[in-house]
Amino acid sequence: MSGYRFTDRQLRQWPPAAAAAALWEQARHAEQRVTYWKRRAESAERRMTEHHCQEYSK
């Protein structure tokens, strides 16, 4: 189910515990995506800074 999003209409038809579990999974997956992209951005920023510093030291 990772990454799959259920609509509000679908979740309203489910028992409350099942709907809560699905929403929790969606939130957990979103958190993992945020962490992944944050690390990618920080890595790119670090590489750009290192490259920029190397150009001026020549």
mmCIF file as Biopython writes it, N, C-alpha, C and O atoms, coordinates in Angstrom:
data_model
#
loop_
_atom_site.group_PDB
_atom_site.id
_atom_site.type_symbol
_atom_site.label_atom_id
_atom_site.label_alt_id
_atom_site.label_comp_id
_atom_site.label_asym_id
_atom_site.label_entity_id
_atom_site.label_seq_id
_atom_site.pdbx_PDB_ins_code
_atom_site.Cartn_x
_atom_site.Cartn_y
_atom_site.Cartn_z
_atom_site.occupancy
_atom_site.B_iso_or_equiv
_atom_site.auth_seq_id
_atom_site.auth_asym_id
_atom_site.pdbx_PDB_model_num
ATOM 1   N N  . MET A ? 1  ? 0.818   -1.190 0.000  1.0 0.0 1  A 1 
ATOM 2   C CA . MET A ? 1  ? 0.000   0.000  0.000  1.0 0.0 1  A 1 
ATOM 3   C C  . MET A ? 1  ? 0.861   1.254  0.000  1.0 0.0 1  A 1 
ATOM 4   O O  . MET A ? 1  ? 0.344   2.348  -0.227 1.0 0.0 1  A 1 
ATOM 5   N N  . SER A ? 2  ? 2.113   1.130  0.239  1.0 0.0 2  A 1 
ATOM 6   C CA . SER A ? 2  ? 2.985   2.283  0.353  1.0 0.0 2  A 1 
ATOM 7   C C  . SER A ? 2  ? 2.859   3.201  -0.857 1.0 0.0 2  A 1 
ATOM 8   O O  . SER A ? 2  ? 3.072   2.792  -1.998 1.0 0.0 2  A 1 
ATOM 9   N N  . GLY A ? 3  ? 2.512   4.441  -0.578 1.0 0.0 3  A 1 
ATOM 10  C CA . GLY A ? 3  ? 2.402   5.419  -1.643 1.0 0.0 3  A 1 
ATOM 11  C C  . GLY A ? 3  ? 1.024   5.530  -2.248 1.0 0.0 3  A 1 
ATOM 12  O O  . GLY A ? 3  ? 0.759   6.477  -2.989 1.0 0.0 3  A 1 
ATOM 13  N N  . TYR A ? 4  ? 0.137   4.595  -1.960 1.0 0.0 4  A 1 
ATOM 14  C CA . TYR A ? 4  ? -1.207  4.661  -2.520 1.0 0.0 4  A 1 
ATOM 15  C C  . TYR A ? 4  ? -2.073  5.542  -1.639 1.0 0.0 4  A 1 
ATOM 16  O O  . TYR A ? 4  ? -2.037  5.441  -0.412 1.0 0.0 4  A 1 
ATOM 17  N N  . ARG A ? 5  ? -2.856  6.412  -2.278 1.0 0.0 5  A 1 
ATOM 18  C CA . ARG A ? 5  ? -3.726  7.306  -1.525 1.0 0.0 5  A 1 
ATOM 19  C C  . ARG A ? 5  ? -5.179  6.937  -1.765 1.0 0.0 5  A 1 
ATOM 20  O O  . ARG A ? 5  ? -5.628  6.821  -2.905 1.0 0.0 5  A 1 
ATOM 21  N N  . PHE A ? 6  ? -5.897  6.756  -0.680 1.0 0.0 6  A 1 
ATOM 22  C CA . PHE A ? 6  ? -7.325  6.499  -0.766 1.0 0.0 6  A 1 
ATOM 23  C C  . PHE A ? 6  ? -8.058  7.832  -0.692 1.0 0.0 6  A 1 
ATOM 24  O O  . PHE A ? 6  ? -7.613  8.750  -0.003 1.0 0.0 6  A 1 
ATOM 25  N N  . THR A ? 7  ? -9.162  7.939  -1.389 1.0 0.0 7  A 1 
ATOM 26  C CA . THR A ? 7  ? -9.943  9.172  -1.356 1.0 0.0 7  A 1 
ATOM 27  C C  . THR A ? 7  ? -10.732 9.249  -0.060 1.0 0.0 7  A 1 
ATOM 28  O O  . THR A ? 7  ? -10.951 8.239  0.609  1.0 0.0 7  A 1 
ATOM 29  N N  . ASP A ? 8  ? -11.153 10.454 0.286  1.0 0.0 8  A 1 
ATOM 30  C CA . ASP A ? 8  ? -11.987 10.628 1.479  1.0 0.0 8  A 1 
ATOM 31  C C  . ASP A ? 8  ? -13.273 9.814  1.346  1.0 0.0 8  A 1 
ATOM 32  O O  . ASP A ? 8  ? -13.762 9.248  2.324  1.0 0.0 8  A 1 
ATOM 33  N N  . ARG A ? 9  ? -13.808 9.760  0.145  1.0 0.0 9  A 1 
ATOM 34  C CA . ARG A ? 9  ? -15.044 9.006  -0.086 1.0 0.0 9  A 1 
ATOM 35  C C  . ARG A ? 9  ? -14.836 7.514  0.230  1.0 0.0 9  A 1 
ATOM 36  O O  . ARG A ? 9  ? -15.689 6.880  0.851  1.0 0.0 9  A 1 
ATOM 37  N N  . GLN A ? 10 ? -13.697 6.968  -0.204 1.0 0.0 10 A 1 
ATOM 38  C CA . GLN A ? 10 ? -13.403 5.569  0.083  1.0 0.0 10 A 1 
ATOM 39  C C  . GLN A ? 10 ? -13.247 5.347  1.585  1.0 0.0 10 A 1 
ATOM 40  O O  . GLN A ? 10 ? -13.794 4.397  2.145  1.0 0.0 10 A 1 
ATOM 41  N N  . LEU A ? 11 ? -12.494 6.235  2.224  1.0 0.0 11 A 1 
ATOM 42  C CA . LEU A ? 11 ? -12.210 6.060  3.650  1.0 0.0 11 A 1 
ATOM 43  C C  . LEU A ? 11 ? -13.471 6.185  4.507  1.0 0.0 11 A 1 
ATOM 44  O O  . LEU A ? 11 ? -13.570 5.536  5.549  1.0 0.0 11 A 1 
ATOM 45  N N  . ARG A ? 12 ? -14.423 6.998  4.090  1.0 0.0 12 A 1 
ATOM 46  C CA . ARG A ? 12 ? -15.660 7.149  4.872  1.0 0.0 12 A 1 
ATOM 47  C C  . ARG A ? 12 ? -16.465 5.854  4.908  1.0 0.0 12 A 1 
ATOM 48  O O  . ARG A ? 12 ? -17.268 5.648  5.818  1.0 0.0 12 A 1 
ATOM 49  N N  . GLN A ? 13 ? -16.261 4.993  3.938  1.0 0.0 13 A 1 
ATOM 50  C CA . GLN A ? 13 ? -17.001 3.733  3.870  1.0 0.0 13 A 1 
ATOM 51  C C  . GLN A ? 13 ? -16.344 2.641  4.711  1.0 0.0 13 A 1 
ATOM 52  O O  . GLN A ? 13 ? -16.950 1.594  4.943  1.0 0.0 13 A 1 
ATOM 53  N N  . TRP A ? 14 ? -15.142 2.866  5.159  1.0 0.0 14 A 1 
ATOM 54  C CA . TRP A ? 14 ? -14.399 1.881  5.937  1.0 0.0 14 A 1 
ATOM 55  C C  . TRP A ? 14 ? -14.733 2.007  7.417  1.0 0.0 14 A 1 
ATOM 56  O O  . TRP A ? 14 ? -15.199 3.055  7.865  1.0 0.0 14 A 1 
ATOM 57  N N  . PRO A ? 15 ? -14.495 0.939  8.179  1.0 0.0 15 A 1 
ATOM 58  C CA . PRO A ? 15 ? -14.597 1.055  9.645  1.0 0.0 15 A 1 
ATOM 59  C C  . PRO A ? 15 ? -13.557 2.069  10.140 1.0 0.0 15 A 1 
ATOM 60  O O  . PRO A ? 15 ? -12.489 2.190  9.539  1.0 0.0 15 A 1 
ATOM 61  N N  . PRO A ? 16 ? -13.844 2.784  11.200 1.0 0.0 16 A 1 
ATOM 62  C CA . PRO A ? 16 ? -12.922 3.827  11.683 1.0 0.0 16 A 1 
ATOM 63  C C  . PRO A ? 16 ? -11.487 3.350  11.905 1.0 0.0 16 A 1 
ATOM 64  O O  . PRO A ? 16 ? -10.546 4.073  11.580 1.0 0.0 16 A 1 
ATOM 65  N N  . ALA A ? 17 ? -11.306 2.167  12.443 1.0 0.0 17 A 1 
ATOM 66  C CA . ALA A ? 17 ? -9.942  1.679  12.706 1.0 0.0 17 A 1 
ATOM 67  C C  . ALA A ? 17 ? -9.176  1.457  11.401 1.0 0.0 17 A 1 
ATOM 68  O O  . ALA A ? 17 ? -7.988  1.770  11.323 1.0 0.0 17 A 1 
ATOM 69  N N  . ALA A ? 18 ? -9.837  0.927  10.390 1.0 0.0 18 A 1 
ATOM 70  C CA . ALA A ? 18 ? -9.183  0.693  9.104  1.0 0.0 18 A 1 
ATOM 71  C C  . ALA A ? 18 ? -8.846  2.015  8.422  1.0 0.0 18 A 1 
ATOM 72  O O  . ALA A ? 18 ? -7.768  2.164  7.847  1.0 0.0 18 A 1 
ATOM 73  N N  . ALA A ? 19 ? -9.766  2.968  8.486  1.0 0.0 19 A 1 
ATOM 74  C CA . ALA A ? 19 ? -9.514  4.283  7.888  1.0 0.0 19 A 1 
ATOM 75  C C  . ALA A ? 19 ? -8.341  4.970  8.589  1.0 0.0 19 A 1 
ATOM 76  O O  . ALA A ? 19 ? -7.491  5.577  7.937  1.0 0.0 19 A 1 
ATOM 77  N N  . ALA A ? 20 ? -8.299  4.873  9.909  1.0 0.0 20 A 1 
ATOM 78  C CA . ALA A ? 20 ? -7.199  5.471  10.672 1.0 0.0 20 A 1 
ATOM 79  C C  . ALA A ? 20 ? -5.867  4.827  10.296 1.0 0.0 20 A 1 
ATOM 80  O O  . ALA A ? 20 ? -4.859  5.521  10.167 1.0 0.0 20 A 1 
ATOM 81  N N  . ALA A ? 21 ? -5.856  3.522  10.123 1.0 0.0 21 A 1 
ATOM 82  C CA . ALA A ? 21 ? -4.625  2.825  9.743  1.0 0.0 21 A 1 
ATOM 83  C C  . ALA A ? 21 ? -4.165  3.262  8.355  1.0 0.0 21 A 1 
ATOM 84  O O  . ALA A ? 21 ? -2.970  3.456  8.132  1.0 0.0 21 A 1 
ATOM 85  N N  . ALA A ? 22 ? -5.091  3.416  7.435  1.0 0.0 22 A 1 
ATOM 86  C CA . ALA A ? 22 ? -4.741  3.851  6.081  1.0 0.0 22 A 1 
ATOM 87  C C  . ALA A ? 22 ? -4.185  5.275  6.106  1.0 0.0 22 A 1 
ATOM 88  O O  . ALA A ? 22 ? -3.198  5.566  5.431  1.0 0.0 22 A 1 
ATOM 89  N N  . LEU A ? 23 ? -4.804  6.148  6.871  1.0 0.0 23 A 1 
ATOM 90  C CA . LEU A ? 23 ? -4.310  7.525  6.977  1.0 0.0 23 A 1 
ATOM 91  C C  . LEU A ? 23 ? -2.939  7.568  7.637  1.0 0.0 23 A 1 
ATOM 92  O O  . LEU A ? 23 ? -2.088  8.368  7.249  1.0 0.0 23 A 1 
ATOM 93  N N  . TRP A ? 24 ? -2.720  6.710  8.633  1.0 0.0 24 A 1 
ATOM 94  C CA . TRP A ? 24 ? -1.413  6.654  9.283  1.0 0.0 24 A 1 
ATOM 95  C C  . TRP A ? 24 ? -0.341  6.213  8.289  1.0 0.0 24 A 1 
ATOM 96  O O  . TRP A ? 24 ? 0.754   6.776  8.261  1.0 0.0 24 A 1 
ATOM 97  N N  . GLU A ? 25 ? -0.654  5.213  7.481  1.0 0.0 25 A 1 
ATOM 98  C CA . GLU A ? 25 ? 0.297   4.747  6.461  1.0 0.0 25 A 1 
ATOM 99  C C  . GLU A ? 25 ? 0.612   5.851  5.454  1.0 0.0 25 A 1 
ATOM 100 O O  . GLU A ? 25 ? 1.764   6.035  5.061  1.0 0.0 25 A 1 
ATOM 101 N N  . GLN A ? 26 ? -0.415  6.577  5.046  1.0 0.0 26 A 1 
ATOM 102 C CA . GLN A ? 26 ? -0.202  7.670  4.101  1.0 0.0 26 A 1 
ATOM 103 C C  . GLN A ? 26 ? 0.689   8.749  4.711  1.0 0.0 26 A 1 
ATOM 104 O O  . GLN A ? 26 ? 1.572   9.280  4.039  1.0 0.0 26 A 1 
ATOM 105 N N  . ALA A ? 27 ? 0.462   9.070  5.970  1.0 0.0 27 A 1 
ATOM 106 C CA . ALA A ? 27 ? 1.278   10.076 6.647  1.0 0.0 27 A 1 
ATOM 107 C C  . ALA A ? 27 ? 2.719   9.596  6.785  1.0 0.0 27 A 1 
ATOM 108 O O  . ALA A ? 27 ? 3.658   10.369 6.591  1.0 0.0 27 A 1 
ATOM 109 N N  . ARG A ? 28 ? 2.890   8.334  7.116  1.0 0.0 28 A 1 
ATOM 110 C CA . ARG A ? 28 ? 4.244   7.772  7.255  1.0 0.0 28 A 1 
ATOM 111 C C  . ARG A ? 28 ? 4.984   7.810  5.925  1.0 0.0 28 A 1 
ATOM 112 O O  . ARG A ? 28 ? 6.167   8.147  5.877  1.0 0.0 28 A 1 
ATOM 113 N N  . HIS A ? 29 ? 4.296   7.467  4.860  1.0 0.0 29 A 1 
ATOM 114 C CA . HIS A ? 29 ? 4.907   7.499  3.536  1.0 0.0 29 A 1 
ATOM 115 C C  . HIS A ? 29 ? 5.274   8.938  3.148  1.0 0.0 29 A 1 
ATOM 116 O O  . HIS A ? 29 ? 6.349   9.175  2.597  1.0 0.0 29 A 1 
ATOM 117 N N  . ALA A ? 30 ? 4.397   9.883  3.430  1.0 0.0 30 A 1 
ATOM 118 C CA . ALA A ? 30 ? 4.686   11.287 3.133  1.0 0.0 30 A 1 
ATOM 119 C C  . ALA A ? 30 ? 5.914   11.760 3.905  1.0 0.0 30 A 1 
ATOM 120 O O  . ALA A ? 30 ? 6.746   12.490 3.367  1.0 0.0 30 A 1 
ATOM 121 N N  . GLU A ? 31 ? 6.024   11.345 5.159  1.0 0.0 31 A 1 
ATOM 122 C CA . GLU A ? 31 ? 7.182   11.712 5.968  1.0 0.0 31 A 1 
ATOM 123 C C  . GLU A ? 31 ? 8.466   11.135 5.374  1.0 0.0 31 A 1 
ATOM 124 O O  . GLU A ? 31 ? 9.497   11.808 5.358  1.0 0.0 31 A 1 
ATOM 125 N N  . GLN A ? 32 ? 8.410   9.905  4.891  1.0 0.0 32 A 1 
ATOM 126 C CA . GLN A ? 32 ? 9.582   9.294  4.262  1.0 0.0 32 A 1 
ATOM 127 C C  . GLN A ? 32 ? 9.981   10.045 2.996  1.0 0.0 32 A 1 
ATOM 128 O O  . GLN A ? 32 ? 11.169  10.235 2.734  1.0 0.0 32 A 1 
ATOM 129 N N  . ARG A ? 33 ? 8.994   10.473 2.210  1.0 0.0 33 A 1 
ATOM 130 C CA . ARG A ? 33 ? 9.302   11.242 0.993  1.0 0.0 33 A 1 
ATOM 131 C C  . ARG A ? 33 ? 9.937   12.577 1.340  1.0 0.0 33 A 1 
ATOM 132 O O  . ARG A ? 33 ? 10.879  13.005 0.673  1.0 0.0 33 A 1 
ATOM 133 N N  . VAL A ? 34 ? 9.434   13.243 2.376  1.0 0.0 34 A 1 
ATOM 134 C CA . VAL A ? 34 ? 10.007  14.519 2.794  1.0 0.0 34 A 1 
ATOM 135 C C  . VAL A ? 34 ? 11.457  14.333 3.211  1.0 0.0 34 A 1 
ATOM 136 O O  . VAL A ? 34 ? 12.327  15.114 2.824  1.0 0.0 34 A 1 
ATOM 137 N N  . THR A ? 35 ? 11.714  13.306 3.992  1.0 0.0 35 A 1 
ATOM 138 C CA . THR A ? 35 ? 13.083  13.025 4.440  1.0 0.0 35 A 1 
ATOM 139 C C  . THR A ? 35 ? 13.995  12.747 3.253  1.0 0.0 35 A 1 
ATOM 140 O O  . THR A ? 35 ? 15.117  13.251 3.202  1.0 0.0 35 A 1 
ATOM 141 N N  . TYR A ? 36 ? 13.528  11.952 2.302  1.0 0.0 36 A 1 
ATOM 142 C CA . TYR A ? 36 ? 14.322  11.623 1.113  1.0 0.0 36 A 1 
ATOM 143 C C  . TYR A ? 36 ? 14.690  12.886 0.334  1.0 0.0 36 A 1 
ATOM 144 O O  . TYR A ? 36 ? 15.856  13.101 0.001  1.0 0.0 36 A 1 
ATOM 145 N N  . TRP A ? 37 ? 13.688  13.716 0.047  1.0 0.0 37 A 1 
ATOM 146 C CA . TRP A ? 37 ? 13.950  14.910 -0.764 1.0 0.0 37 A 1 
ATOM 147 C C  . TRP A ? 37 ? 14.768  15.950 -0.001 1.0 0.0 37 A 1 
ATOM 148 O O  . TRP A ? 37 ? 15.536  16.698 -0.606 1.0 0.0 37 A 1 
ATOM 149 N N  . LYS A ? 38 ? 14.611  16.000 1.311  1.0 0.0 38 A 1 
ATOM 150 C CA . LYS A ? 38 ? 15.431  16.913 2.105  1.0 0.0 38 A 1 
ATOM 151 C C  . LYS A ? 38 ? 16.897  16.505 2.021  1.0 0.0 38 A 1 
ATOM 152 O O  . LYS A ? 38 ? 17.773  17.350 1.840  1.0 0.0 38 A 1 
ATOM 153 N N  . ARG A ? 39 ? 17.161  15.212 2.154  1.0 0.0 39 A 1 
ATOM 154 C CA . ARG A ? 39 ? 18.547  14.729 2.036  1.0 0.0 39 A 1 
ATOM 155 C C  . ARG A ? 39 ? 19.115  14.996 0.649  1.0 0.0 39 A 1 
ATOM 156 O O  . ARG A ? 39 ? 20.277  15.380 0.513  1.0 0.0 39 A 1 
ATOM 157 N N  . ARG A ? 40 ? 18.304  14.793 -0.371 1.0 0.0 40 A 1 
ATOM 158 C CA . ARG A ? 40 ? 18.768  15.070 -1.748 1.0 0.0 40 A 1 
ATOM 159 C C  . ARG A ? 40 ? 19.115  16.542 -1.920 1.0 0.0 40 A 1 
ATOM 160 O O  . ARG A ? 40 ? 20.136  16.877 -2.520 1.0 0.0 40 A 1 
ATOM 161 N N  . ALA A ? 41 ? 18.263  17.424 -1.395 1.0 0.0 41 A 1 
ATOM 162 C CA . ALA A ? 41 ? 18.510  18.862 -1.512 1.0 0.0 41 A 1 
ATOM 163 C C  . ALA A ? 41 ? 19.768  19.268 -0.751 1.0 0.0 41 A 1 
ATOM 164 O O  . ALA A ? 41 ? 20.571  20.058 -1.248 1.0 0.0 41 A 1 
ATOM 165 N N  . GLU A ? 42 ? 19.937  18.729 0.451  1.0 0.0 42 A 1 
ATOM 166 C CA . GLU A ? 42 ? 21.123  19.052 1.238  1.0 0.0 42 A 1 
ATOM 167 C C  . GLU A ? 42 ? 22.386  18.547 0.560  1.0 0.0 42 A 1 
ATOM 168 O O  . GLU A ? 42 ? 23.416  19.220 0.585  1.0 0.0 42 A 1 
ATOM 169 N N  . SER A ? 43 ? 22.315  17.379 -0.040 1.0 0.0 43 A 1 
ATOM 170 C CA . SER A ? 43 ? 23.464  16.828 -0.748 1.0 0.0 43 A 1 
ATOM 171 C C  . SER A ? 43 ? 23.809  17.686 -1.963 1.0 0.0 43 A 1 
ATOM 172 O O  . SER A ? 43 ? 24.980  17.971 -2.214 1.0 0.0 43 A 1 
ATOM 173 N N  . ALA A ? 44 ? 22.801  18.090 -2.706 1.0 0.0 44 A 1 
ATOM 174 C CA . ALA A ? 44 ? 23.038  18.935 -3.885 1.0 0.0 44 A 1 
ATOM 175 C C  . ALA A ? 44 ? 23.627  20.278 -3.464 1.0 0.0 44 A 1 
ATOM 176 O O  . ALA A ? 44 ? 24.539  20.795 -4.109 1.0 0.0 44 A 1 
ATOM 177 N N  . GLU A ? 45 ? 23.102  20.832 -2.388 1.0 0.0 45 A 1 
ATOM 178 C CA . GLU A ? 45 ? 23.622  22.114 -1.894 1.0 0.0 45 A 1 
ATOM 179 C C  . GLU A ? 45 ? 25.083  21.972 -1.485 1.0 0.0 45 A 1 
ATOM 180 O O  . GLU A ? 45 ? 25.903  22.839 -1.787 1.0 0.0 45 A 1 
ATOM 181 N N  . ARG A ? 46 ? 25.406  20.884 -0.803 1.0 0.0 46 A 1 
ATOM 182 C CA . ARG A ? 46 ? 26.792  20.642 -0.372 1.0 0.0 46 A 1 
ATOM 183 C C  . ARG A ? 46 ? 27.716  20.505 -1.580 1.0 0.0 46 A 1 
ATOM 184 O O  . ARG A ? 46 ? 28.810  21.070 -1.590 1.0 0.0 46 A 1 
ATOM 185 N N  . ARG A ? 47 ? 27.282  19.757 -2.601 1.0 0.0 47 A 1 
ATOM 186 C CA . ARG A ? 47 ? 28.113  19.604 -3.804 1.0 0.0 47 A 1 
ATOM 187 C C  . ARG A ? 47 ? 28.298  20.934 -4.525 1.0 0.0 47 A 1 
ATOM 188 O O  . ARG A ? 47 ? 29.391  21.232 -5.007 1.0 0.0 47 A 1 
ATOM 189 N N  . MET A ? 48 ? 27.242  21.731 -4.602 1.0 0.0 48 A 1 
ATOM 190 C CA . MET A ? 48 ? 27.346  23.033 -5.270 1.0 0.0 48 A 1 
ATOM 191 C C  . MET A ? 48 ? 28.303  23.943 -4.515 1.0 0.0 48 A 1 
ATOM 192 O O  . MET A ? 48 ? 29.109  24.642 -5.128 1.0 0.0 48 A 1 
ATOM 193 N N  . THR A ? 49 ? 28.219  23.939 -3.188 1.0 0.0 49 A 1 
ATOM 194 C CA . THR A ? 49 ? 29.100  24.775 -2.370 1.0 0.0 49 A 1 
ATOM 195 C C  . THR A ? 49 ? 30.545  24.331 -2.536 1.0 0.0 49 A 1 
ATOM 196 O O  . THR A ? 49 ? 31.430  25.173 -2.688 1.0 0.0 49 A 1 
ATOM 197 N N  . GLU A ? 50 ? 30.804  23.036 -2.511 1.0 0.0 50 A 1 
ATOM 198 C CA . GLU A ? 50 ? 32.171  22.533 -2.675 1.0 0.0 50 A 1 
ATOM 199 C C  . GLU A ? 50 ? 32.711  22.899 -4.053 1.0 0.0 50 A 1 
ATOM 200 O O  . GLU A ? 50 ? 33.868  23.300 -4.179 1.0 0.0 50 A 1 
ATOM 201 N N  . HIS A ? 51 ? 31.891  22.764 -5.073 1.0 0.0 51 A 1 
ATOM 202 C CA . HIS A ? 51 ? 32.316  23.093 -6.430 1.0 0.0 51 A 1 
ATOM 203 C C  . HIS A ? 51 ? 32.606  24.594 -6.533 1.0 0.0 51 A 1 
ATOM 204 O O  . HIS A ? 51 ? 33.593  24.998 -7.148 1.0 0.0 51 A 1 
ATOM 205 N N  . HIS A ? 52 ? 31.751  25.407 -5.934 1.0 0.0 52 A 1 
ATOM 206 C CA . HIS A ? 52 ? 31.926  26.855 -5.961 1.0 0.0 52 A 1 
ATOM 207 C C  . HIS A ? 52 ? 33.227  27.250 -5.263 1.0 0.0 52 A 1 
ATOM 208 O O  . HIS A ? 52 ? 33.948  28.117 -5.755 1.0 0.0 52 A 1 
ATOM 209 N N  . CYS A ? 53 ? 33.536  26.628 -4.127 1.0 0.0 53 A 1 
ATOM 210 C CA . CYS A ? 53 ? 34.746  26.930 -3.401 1.0 0.0 53 A 1 
ATOM 211 C C  . CYS A ? 53 ? 35.982  26.496 -4.172 1.0 0.0 53 A 1 
ATOM 212 O O  . CYS A ? 53 ? 37.006  27.177 -4.112 1.0 0.0 53 A 1 
ATOM 213 N N  . GLN A ? 54 ? 35.920  25.407 -4.878 1.0 0.0 54 A 1 
ATOM 214 C CA . GLN A ? 54 ? 37.049  24.913 -5.662 1.0 0.0 54 A 1 
ATOM 215 C C  . GLN A ? 54 ? 37.362  25.859 -6.815 1.0 0.0 54 A 1 
ATOM 216 O O  . GLN A ? 54 ? 38.530  26.050 -7.155 1.0 0.0 54 A 1 
ATOM 217 N N  . GLU A ? 55 ? 36.339  26.453 -7.420 1.0 0.0 55 A 1 
ATOM 218 C CA . GLU A ? 55 ? 36.568  27.378 -8.537 1.0 0.0 55 A 1 
ATOM 219 C C  . GLU A ? 55 ? 37.361  28.593 -8.074 1.0 0.0 55 A 1 
ATOM 220 O O  . GLU A ? 55 ? 38.252  29.051 -8.789 1.0 0.0 55 A 1 
ATOM 221 N N  . TYR A ? 56 ? 37.060  29.116 -6.907 1.0 0.0 56 A 1 
ATOM 222 C CA . TYR A ? 56 ? 37.732  30.320 -6.428 1.0 0.0 56 A 1 
ATOM 223 C C  . TYR A ? 56 ? 39.110  30.045 -5.861 1.0 0.0 56 A 1 
ATOM 224 O O  . TYR A ? 56 ? 39.900  30.975 -5.699 1.0 0.0 56 A 1 
ATOM 225 N N  . SER A ? 57 ? 39.420  28.795 -5.555 1.0 0.0 57 A 1 
ATOM 226 C CA . SER A ? 57 ? 40.731  28.491 -4.988 1.0 0.0 57 A 1 
ATOM 227 C C  . SER A ? 57 ? 41.774  28.247 -6.064 1.0 0.0 57 A 1 
ATOM 228 O O  . SER A ? 57 ? 42.957  28.095 -5.760 1.0 0.0 57 A 1 
ATOM 229 N N  . LYS A ? 58 ? 41.347  28.208 -7.319 1.0 0.0 58 A 1 
ATOM 230 C CA . LYS A ? 58 ? 42.303  27.959 -8.428 1.0 0.0 58 A 1 
ATOM 231 C C  . LYS A ? 58 ? 43.098  29.194 -8.763 1.0 0.0 58 A 1 
ATOM 232 O O  . LYS A ? 58 ? 43.938  29.162 -9.662 1.0 0.0 58 A 1 
#
